[in-house]
């Protein structure tokens, strides 16, 4: 699991490590869920970038930096 997402999972109190064999499944689900939220947020930024008619691609740059920060590749 991505390092920062794993930290959020621990900090939120989500206890997937007590699930035994189901832990592997839940680890994957938590990571996928987190990435889907992140992707949706970045898509919103990309939409905003399109609406500004290319003013230096600030929102696109922000979306890429956010994904990089969370360790999510394009």
Secondary structure as GFF3:
##gff-version 3
##sequence-region A 1 74
A	DSSP	alpha_helix	3	11	.	.	.	ID=ss1
A	DSSP	three_ten_helix	17	22	.	.	.	ID=ss2
A	DSSP	alpha_helix	23	51	.	.	.	ID=ss3
A	DSSP	alpha_helix	58	70	.	.	.	ID=ss4
###
